[in-house]
Amino acid sequence: MKRVEETNALYLPPVRFYLEDLEYVLQVLSKDMDVDIRHQNFSYESLADLKANIQRDSIDSLTLSASQRARQYAYLSIHIRPEEVTLFADSNASERRAHVAELLRSKVRWYSWKPNKPWWYGLQGALALIVPAMAAVTIVVALPLPPVAAIVVPGLVVVLGTLLLFSDRVWLGGSRIFLYSSFGKPTFWQRNRDTILVSAITSSITAVIGFVAGYLSK
């Protein structure tokens, strides 16, 4: 007979990691623990081995598993996937889990978080109905579309907009692990891609709301 320890699990939105973040996590996990690095169907002995066998600058999934067999059995695993990050640990690795969890939380982009409150779902539902409807009205008013297109195009905008805003979590691009340092980002677009995309989406929604509000106020 043996006691079954309770497993602590933490679920987070997608994260963005750079090489120094990955090196830090591996450093924390490798203290008196054996670490296994897995990507897709392959296991790697070290970060250098991973980089040598992947001919890309970034990947969107990675699993880090650490285990210790000393006086007490302890394990901790991090599963980074495009849609979310999962952190598992038993009670013997709770302090290390808290340490790693803080780093993971700091690597979640602000637009990927969502409140777990009733008012959030009410606001999300209202936006999912109002914003696409206003966009459809803008298209009909601003563009001289043929009768059929004037019905089909706004309808598609409403359907796609509602599906987008009713999605479980808002995120752009999902998890990404860059296999180079954050100081070695090669282009302006790679340095500012997320900020530009979020700003473009926000500006577009604001412009549509302003246009419709101005048109209706005439």
Phi and psi in degrees as a GROMACS rama.xvg file:
@    title "Ramachandran Plot"
@    xaxis  label "Phi"
@    yaxis  label "Psi"
@TYPE xy
-140.919  153.561  LYS-2
-82.3352  135.23  ARG-3
-94.7777  116.466  VAL-4
-77.0843  145.437  GLU-5
-70.1325  136.5  GLU-6
-97.6367  129.774  THR-7
-97.528  125.975  ASN-8
-121.213  141.305  ALA-9
-129.403  130.223  LEU-10
-115.586  128.346  TYR-11
-128.584  157.458  LEU-12
-65.3396  175.572  PRO-13
-57.0121  148.79  PRO-14
-120.347  161.39  VAL-15
-120.296  115.814  ARG-16
-112.811  144.927  PHE-17
-114.298  174.446  TYR-18
-57.4592  -42.641  LEU-19
-66.8239  -30.7919  GLU-20
-67.2984  -43.9353  ASP-21
-64.8891  -40.4257  LEU-22
-63.5426  -38.1862  GLU-23
-66.5631  -44.2567  TYR-24
-61.6794  -43.9592  VAL-25
-63.6585  -35.6068  LEU-26
-65.1919  -41.532  GLN-27
-66.3318  -43.8336  VAL-28
-71.0558  -33.0479  LEU-29
-78.3394  -4.64085  SER-30
-70.3959  109.948  LYS-31
51.8797  24.9678  ASP-32
-134.841  148.04  MET-33
-89.3102  129.467  ASP-34
-113.464  134.781  VAL-35
-116.898  130.082  ASP-36
-108.123  123.958  ILE-37
-129.104  136.497  ARG-38
-135.242  120.078  HIS-39
55.9531  -120.251  GLN-40
-103.743  19.7351  ASN-41
-124.474  145.787  PHE-42
-112.42  138.932  SER-43
-123.52  144.942  TYR-44
-79.9137  -25.7424  GLU-45
-152.425  168.865  SER-46
-66.465  -36.1498  LEU-47
-63.2173  -38.5485  ALA-48
-64.5773  -40.2117  ASP-49
-61.7607  -48.6446  LEU-50
-64.1919  -35.5147  LYS-51
-69.5219  -25.501  ALA-52
-102.518  -5.23527  ASN-53
-112.135  116.717  ILE-54
-92.2798  45.2764  GLN-55
-138.46  162.255  ARG-56
-82.7434  -17.2045  ASP-57
-154.693  159.484  SER-58
-134.34  161.253  ILE-59
-112.226  6.28309  ASP-60
-151.423  147.618  SER-61
-166.688  144.42  LEU-62
-125.213  127.126  THR-63
-116.621  121.388  LEU-64
-122.12  128.469  SER-65
-124.552  135.464  ALA-66
-139.462  153.113  SER-67
-140.151  129.212  GLN-68
-119.73  94.1461  ARG-69
-127.175  -125.427  ALA-70
-66.4851  -38.2724  ARG-71
-128.632  146.156  GLN-72
-79.1704  132.967  TYR-73
-138.457  144.095  ALA-74
-148.483  157.251  TYR-75
-152.791  135.099  LEU-76
-138.01  143.51  SER-77
-121.535  121.459  ILE-78
-112.352  106.884  HIS-79
-97.2027  118.252  ILE-80
-125.641  162.675  ARG-81
-56.0215  -36.8872  PRO-82
-92.3455  -20.1634  GLU-83
-167.835  173.555  GLU-84
-126.296  133.97  VAL-85
-121.584  132.824  THR-86
-120.643  119.93  LEU-87
-113.379  142.098  PHE-88
-159.38  149.553  ALA-89
-91.918  178.435  ASP-90
-66.0091  -23.1463  SER-91
-77.6794  -11.6162  ASN-92
-118.895  26.6761  ALA-93
-65.3548  -39.0276  SER-94
-67.9317  -42.4455  GLU-95
-66.8141  -35.869  ARG-96
-59.9665  -44.2081  ARG-97
-62.9242  -39.2904  ALA-98
-62.1897  -49.2553  HIS-99
-68.5215  -36.5879  VAL-100
-61.5774  -38.3515  ALA-101
-62.805  -40.5518  GLU-102
-66.5196  -43.4733  LEU-103
-61.1095  -42.9177  LEU-104
-61.0306  -37.7942  ARG-105
-69.8261  -15.6999  SER-106
-100.294  6.08547  LYS-107
-86.978  127.538  VAL-108
-67.8214  146.514  ARG-109
-59.6549  -33.4246  TRP-110
-78.96  -3.71562  TYR-111
-91.3064  -16.6476  SER-112
-75.8803  151.196  TRP-113
-142.754  137.766  LYS-114
-68.4223  145.241  PRO-115
-99.3659  57.9591  ASN-116
-129.142  153.248  LYS-117
-59.1913  -36.6657  PRO-118
-64.6994  -29.2936  TRP-119
-65.3105  -42.2272  TRP-120
-69.0322  -34.6969  TYR-121
-64.8863  -44.8294  GLY-122
-64.655  -42.0952  LEU-123
-63.1843  -41.4285  GLN-124
-64.9991  -41.0306  GLY-125
-64.074  -44.8635  ALA-126
-63.9981  -37.28  LEU-127
-65.8786  -21.458  ALA-128
-98.0124  -41.5899  LEU-129
-76.2941  -49.0874  ILE-130
-61.4763  -48.3071  VAL-131
-62.9746  -36.2161  PRO-132
-64.945  -41.5495  ALA-133
-66.7366  -37.5143  MET-134
-64.1053  -39.28  ALA-135
-64.8581  -41.6426  ALA-136
-62.9007  -41.3286  VAL-137
-60.1203  -43.5747  THR-138
-62.736  -44.3249  ILE-139
-64.8701  -40.2336  VAL-140
-76.0456  -40.4575  VAL-141
-83.798  -27.9998  ALA-142
-113.145  130.815  LEU-143
-78.5688  76.481  PRO-144
-86.0631  151.274  LEU-145
-60.7625  159.558  PRO-146
-54.0693  -43.8815  PRO-147
-66.6542  -45.2155  VAL-148
-65.4967  -32.4641  ALA-149
-65.5186  -20.3774  ALA-150
-94.812  -44.0562  ILE-151
-70.5628  -48.5843  VAL-152
-62.175  -51.1473  VAL-153
-59.7579  -35.52  PRO-154
-62.3137  -41.8166  GLY-155
-64.7622  -39.2429  LEU-156
-61.7389  -43.4836  VAL-157
-63.8423  -46.263  VAL-158
-64.4397  -49.3579  VAL-159
-65.6519  -41.8318  LEU-160
-63.8719  -41.0851  GLY-161
-65.3353  -42.9906  THR-162
-62.7489  -40.1282  LEU-163
-65.3069  -47.4808  LEU-164
-77.1311  -19.4211  LEU-165
-91.2053  2.67714  PHE-166
-63.3274  156.511  SER-167
-64.1829  -37.3906  ASP-168
-147.289  136.076  ARG-169
-86.0064  122.14  VAL-170
-154.043  151.132  TRP-171
-115.031  114.551  LEU-172
83.588  -14.7126  GLY-173
70.5648  -167.456  GLY-174
-67.2068  146.612  SER-175
-148.787  130.143  ARG-176
-114.791  108.956  ILE-177
-86.1751  127.692  PHE-178
-89.7185  35.1698  LEU-179
-146.085  163.383  TYR-180
-68.5097  152.05  SER-181
-64.3078  -20.0576  SER-182
-83.8943  -5.587  PHE-183
-111.234  25.1928  GLY-184
-65.1799  123.981  LYS-185
-76.1609  -28.9648  PRO-186
-131.525  161.242  THR-187
-61.8824  -40.3418  PHE-188
-62.5875  -42.0204  TRP-189
-67.9409  -31.2917  GLN-190
-72.9485  -32.0075  ARG-191
-125.488  15.305  ASN-192
-58.4318  -49.4921  ARG-193
-63.4589  -43.2103  ASP-194
-63.6051  -40.8806  THR-195
-65.217  -44.3312  ILE-196
-64.5614  -45.4576  LEU-197
-63.7866  -41.8258  VAL-198
-63.6689  -39.739  SER-199
-64.4738  -43.3506  ALA-200
-64.5367  -45.1362  ILE-201
-62.9036  -42.8102  THR-202
-65.0039  -38.4595  SER-203
-64.817  -44.6541  SER-204
-63.5449  -42.1915  ILE-205
-63.5692  -40.3303  THR-206
-65.078  -41.5133  ALA-207
-63.6838  -45.7255  VAL-208
-62.7556  -42.5424  ILE-209
-64.6941  -40.2402  GLY-210
-64.5406  -47.4952  PHE-211
-65.5724  -41.7247  VAL-212
-62.7315  -40.9912  ALA-213
-67.4017  -37.2895  GLY-214
-67.458  -42.8496  TYR-215
-70.3634  -24.3377  LEU-216
-81.8839  -7.7356  SER-217
